[in-house]
């Protein structure tokens, strides 16, 4: 890196976008650029919109996690963007740019922490997606879902009317030791109800993380509110009629 960092040709190739991340100097420059720009924006949005600490405590991003939705809006979106429920009806595509040479395994989790909890006059977290054993290397950031394990299928966002905007947080976790995620039932003193860990309703992302020894290394989020496409999404995916919330005077 030190031998090439001031090479005009290297700098030109990097600035033009014509470079290969398998070379350490380009990974170094990409990390510098990300830390000075996109990572600062990400952390500002996560904290100002309370995704941190409503889903997980504050953390230090180590990978550049990007998301986009297939179709007409097939481009990477900024954190916190308000999306149409028609666009988000399909599962997003992911990019996890790591800045190391060694390939690693990751788990991607999507949650909605703004689901109304009428019983407790509060909010609860709903699980929307878990994709495990995602193998990523420094020069291959795009997630190939066919090569990973879908533990929980994608549940399209379908906010109820007058429930406000919902934050859909996407977390990337590094799996310990580069090993496949163990989801078998554990017995004995440290017993874990695996089925309970994967339930959508009142999903406990902090318990899921600690139970599997996962380390949060990347995050992203978007927002959905009730719109003209929501009822169509509910009907298409058999989600049933939603509630309509009103304020009593």
N, C-alpha and C positions, 0 to 999 in steps of 0.2 A: 504493500500500500504506500509506504513512504517513498519507494522508488518511482512510483507512477503518478502520485497525487498531483504533481505540478506539471505533468506532461500535457502540452497544449492539445495534442490529438485526443488524449483520454478525456479531457474536459469538453472538447468539442463534441465527441461522440455521446457523452453523457447528456449534455445540454440539448442535443438534437433528438434524444430518445433512442438512438441507434446503438444499443449496447447489450451485453449478455451478463446477467446477474451471476453466472457461474464464476466470474472473475472477482476476487476480493475487493479490488479498488472500486468497482462499480457498486457493490453491496455497501461499502463504506460511504460512498457519496450519496447513495439512495437513502441510507439511514440518516445522514446529516440533514438532507433536504426534508425528509419526513418529520424529524424532530423539531425543525425550525418552523414548519408550516402546519401540515395536516394533523399532527399529534396535538399541537396546541389548540387547534380548533375543536378537535374531538373532546379533549378534556374540558374545555369551556362549555360545550353543549351538554356533556354528561352531567356536569356539576350544576350548571345554571338551570337545567330542566329536571334536576333531582333524580336522574336515573341512578346516580351515585348520591346518597346511599340507599335509595328505595329498593334496589335489587341486590347489589353487592357493595361492600365498603370500597373506599377509594383504592386505586391500584396504580401500578406503573406499567403502561402499555409497552410491550416488547415486540409486537408484530403489527403490521398495517393491515387491518381487517376492512375489506370493502364489500358492499352488497349492491346488487342490482336486480331488477325484476324482468323476466323475459317478456317479449312483446314490443309494443311501440316505445316504451321507455327503457330500452335495454342499454342504459348507461349507469355508471357508478353514481350513487346519490350521496349528498352531503348528510352528515349526522343531524337527526332531528327533523328532516323534511316531512311535510304533510303529504300523504299519498292518498289516492283514490282506492277504495276497497275493491274496485274492479281490477285495478293493476296488481294489488297485493294478493289476489285470489290464488295466484300461482306461487309456489315456493321460490324464494329468492336464490340467486346464484351468488357464490362467495369467492373472494380472493383473499388469501392469507399470505402476505409478503413477509417472509422471515429474512433476517440479515445475517444468517449463519450458513455454513456450508453443509452441515449435517441435517439430513431429513428427519422429521419428527412426526409424531401422531397427535392429532388434536380432536377435541369434541366441541361441537357447535350447539349452543342452546339458545332458543328464542322464547322469551316470556313477556306476558302482559301483566304489569303490576297495577293496572288501573281498572280491574274488573270490580264492579260494585258488589259489596258484601252487605246485603240487606239485613241479614241476621244480626250483624254486629255494628251496623250503621258506619261502615268503614269500607276499605278496599282489600281485595285479595289478589294473589298472583295466579295466573293461568298459564300452563305450559302449552306452547304452540309447536315446538319442534325440538328434536334431539338427533343429531347426526354424529356418530362416533367413529373412531379409527380413521380419521381423515389424514392421509399422508401428504405432507407438504415438504418441498425442498426449496432452497434459495432461488433457483432459477425456474421453478414450476409452481407459481402461486395459486393458479386456478384450482378450485376444488372439484374433483371428479366424484360426484355422488355415487356413481356405479361401483366405485372401488372402496366405498365406505359402508358403514352399518347404520341404517335408519332405525333407531331405537323407538322413536315416537314419530308417526307421520305428521306432515305439516297440516296445521289447522288454520284456515284462512281467517284473518281478522274480520270481525263482524260486530262492531260496537253497537250497543243499544241506543235508541234515540234519546237525546238529551243527557247522555252520560259523559259528554265532553270528549276531548281528545285522549286517546289511549297511547301510551308509549310502549313500543314493541322493541325491547332490548335484545340485542344479539351479542352473546358472549362467546369468545373463543378460549378454550381451556387446553393447556398443554397436558398430555397424559403422562403419568410418572414412568420413568425408565424406558420410554419409547415402546411400551407394551400395549397390547389390545386392552380395551376397557373391560374389566371384569364385572359382569352384572349378575353373577350367580348368587343364589341365596346364601347368606352367611349365618352360621349358628354358633351357639355358645355365648360367652360373656359379651362379645361385641357383635351380637346378632343385628342384622339389618333386614328389614322388610323391603326387598327390592321392588316388588309390585307397588308398594306405597310410594317409593321414591319417584316412580314414573307416572303417577296419576296426574292428570291435567289440572283438576280442581284443587286449589290451595297448594299448588306446587311450591316446595321449599328449595329454592335454588342453592341456598347456603348449605343446607344439609346434603344435597346431591353432590355439591363440590367437595365437601369434607369427607363424605363417605367413600368417594373414589380417589381421594388424594389429588384432585385436580388443581392446577394453578392457572388463575386468570391472567391471560397475556394480551388479549385484544378485546375490543368492544365496539359496538355501533348501535344505532337505533333509528327508527322512523316513527311517525305518528299517523294514526288513522282516527277519523271521526265518522259518525253516522252520515251517510250521503245518499245520493240517488241510486247508487249501485248496491248498497248494502242488502236490501231485501232480495235482490237477484242472486247475490252470493249465498245468502241463507237458504234460498230455495234450491239452488244448484247443488249445494253440498249437504242438503238435508239437515240443516241446523235448527229448524223450527222457528216459530215467530219469536221476536224479541220483546222485551219490555219497553214501555214508554214512560220515562221518568218525568214527574211533575213536581212543582213546589206548591205546598199548601200554604195559603195566606193565613 
